[in-house]
Each structure stands twice: as C-alpha cells, then as structure tokens.
C-alpha cells in the first residue's frame, strides 16, 4: 500500500475501514497493519471503528501478536485513546484470548493512557474468563483505590463470568466486595450468583440467595424463581422445584411455560403423563390454557408427525420443547434448533429420537432437501457491501468451535474449521448520527454452530445485542 496513492485518492477513515475489512476477509494480515500505518502517515485521523475492524481482521487466525504490534506501530503516529485500548481488549476477550487482553490493559500504563471504568471492566472480564480470580480481585482493589467509581454494571460482568464458570464461592466473595465498595446489588447480579450454583449442584445455596432478596431490598420476580428452578432441576431436586412453584404463586407470581419446563424437565425416567399432571397441579383450567398459549403451535398439532413451536428469545430450544411436550403430554424430538437469543419457528417431530417420524425428518433437515432457513437480522454497521439496500452477497468462511469456558463456546473463522456459507441480502439501512444499522435477510447454506452470528461479525456487522460476537 503506497501512502502517496492514498493521498491522491482522497483517502479517508471510511475508505481505510472498508479496505481493512476486505483484507481481513482475504486473510492478508500484514497488509492490514500496513493500511493502518499508511493511514496515519497521510494524517488521516484513526478512529475506534477502524481500529476495531483491524483488530477483528488480525484476529481471524487468532494471531493476536498482530493486534499488539498494530497498536505499537500506531503509537508514534497518533494519539492513542482509552477507547481504542478498550475496543482492542473487548475484541480479545470475545475471542477467548484473555491473556492478551490483560497484557493490553497493562500496556496502557506504559503508553501513558488514562484507565477508565470501561477498561477496568474489560480487564476484569478477561481475568474472569481465564478464571484468574486473584487477578480479578486485585483489579477490583486497584479500582477501589483509584478515583474511579466501581458500579453495578462492572461487578455484574464479573458475576456473569463466575456464573459461566460455575464459581459460586467466588461469586459470593465478589458480592461481599460489592457491599464493601457500597455498590448496589440488583436482580441481574443476584440472577448471576444463582446461576453460578448450577454446575456444582449447589441448589441449597441458590435457595438461600432467593430467600435473601428482602434483605437486599430486591423484589422477587419470576425470572429469579425460574433460575433457582433450573439449579434445583439440574441437581435432581425436582421435588424442591415443586415447592418453589407454590411459593411463586403465593408471592402473586404466575408460573409460565419456562417455570414448568425447568421444574419437570429432568424428572427421572420421563413420564409425559406425570409431567402433564405436574404442569397442571394447582392450576385452574383457564390458567393451564394460558400457559400453553405462551408457546403456541404454529401448525396443527399433528401434521404428518411434525409440529412447529414459536420459540421466544431467551429460552433454549431444548427447554421450549420440554415445555411443549409437558403441555401436550407427548414426547417431542428436535429436528432443528435455534440459538438461545433467537426467536422463530422451531420444528419438532412427534415421538422419541428412535421414532420413524423423528428419523425421517432429521434426515430431511440434515440434507436440506425439504427446508430452507431464513433469518431476519438487525446488524450494527452499514459499511461496504452492507451499505446499499437490495445488495446481495455471500460469506464463505470455515468455522471452528473453540471453548471459552467450561460451559460455553464460540465459532471462530479458521482454516482448520468446517466449511460454512451464509447468503444474505440487505433489506434496509438505518444511518443516523449516533448509530448505523442494517436489516439483513440471512440464509445459511450449512448448519454450523453460531454460523450467522460469526459470519456477520466477520463482515463487521454483528447482531445488535449479541454480547458474544458483537459490541456490548
């Protein structure tokens, strides 16, 4: 890349960002660094969008040395800011490279960059992702000793990491630190503490946290009851779950399909008649009808052995079908699935995994011979191929699944991954001063984990609200 050519071409930061995204898709990592250098050389102001795009591009093969080199190369040519470092750390944390994120945080001191609450947030999340709890605690202490104010959002991020790792003892100690820092506790923090109890089967601790809500000045809500139900169910304590349902009703909270799914989903030797009776116990007929209506069938109950369930966002495919199976008193087997934050039509075969209907539909879905999947996606970013309404394109990047903790994973573009292709069309573009959004119709041609989310993030257009692949 020649700086003179860039100047002759009226180069600007948007052009650099577009070129960096293109080079990233072509895996030309060294050229990405050169574009950033040349952009600085012609005195074009580098913003956090360009840097974030460059970080993402260099991160496709998980070559995070390039990320640090990129910042070091830019240091003499521009005034690095706190937000630029924060952007780099967030990208590293999302890719599971917590060591590099913490190193980047410590480099802020060498670069004489003022640390903010957001940069501490990213560093603490990185330490938590690596289960480096002493380091996370030290960062919290450092934050307390600084002039910055620790807030509920920051502590909530660490608490969420504890929940994912199942570190309930660390979560409780962190809550004690929050009290010492005079940081208020909200329902989201309590929810994360309860969820941290599930991997270790600490259902009694979860029950105690629910009982302590009045002491924390938090009103009980159905979500917290459902979270405790999930912990009890995972520990095989479904009898405790039945008692929780009664307590919820006594607290003027109406259990929903998710509540009954959590309460009955892991009974030993599943008996759908028992589940149906469990679901309906203590409910008036009209209340039971309202419960079933929370997950309505979109097709007839039996249409050649197939049903379609309207899965809402925030509930897993498995739990949605558990709730529907309990309501129907019939077994259901998933022939496809939707990610937890995705809402849409969820098809299932009537019967068990070994039933003729399930085996036939599963084969058809796997072969893509009878079904085409279409997703509507609201994305952040309107650069490049996403800037024009009606534009069509295709992303074909192999994806590899990597673990980010003991219970979570993400898909990353990698030459070692499995073939993955997503076709898309831009339906609308919303460009304002504070945000740029695009509405995209995505059609996956393969069925990899988080395929659409990973591919759109690789385009520089992550889904709005996707904390795993997009902006916070």
Helices and strands as residue ranges (DSSP letters): H 3-8, H 13-25, H 29-41, H 48-59, H 65-75, H 82-94, H 98-110, H 117-129, H 133-145, H 152-165, H 168-180, H 187-195, H 203-211, G 213-216, H 222-234, H 238-250, H 257-264, H 272-280, H 285-293, E 306-311, H 317-328, E 332-334, E 344-350, H 356-367, E 375-380, G 384-386, E 392-396, E 399-403, E 409-413, E 421-431, E 436-444, H 451-458
